[in-house]
């Protein structure tokens, strides 16, 4: 009988083989009330997931990092009103910002983790 670890590893490999990368310079942001988690392709930065605070200097640091590594598009969830400052700062830096409905993301199968 196969171990659970091997079957999970094989499943991830099969899924990755079937997924086409559409935008190699896109990032995803999980918006929170106290912190934002930003994920970028691992090919662009050694630290592909970073945590930023919600204050203006933190958002500026986030935007600077994204522009520095070559990100052109950002997808983020529209949670409450917390997305507005991040949206405005990112858009002012020339990034294409796409809002997604958190309820739709919730219905995506699979486990969401860092």
Secondary structure, 3 states (H helix, E strand, C coil): CCCHHHHHHHHHHHHHHHCCCCCCCEEEEECCCCEEEEEECCCCCCCCEEEEECCHHHHHHHHHHHHHCCCCEEEEECCCCCHHHHHHHHHHCCCEEEEECHHHHHCCCCCCCC
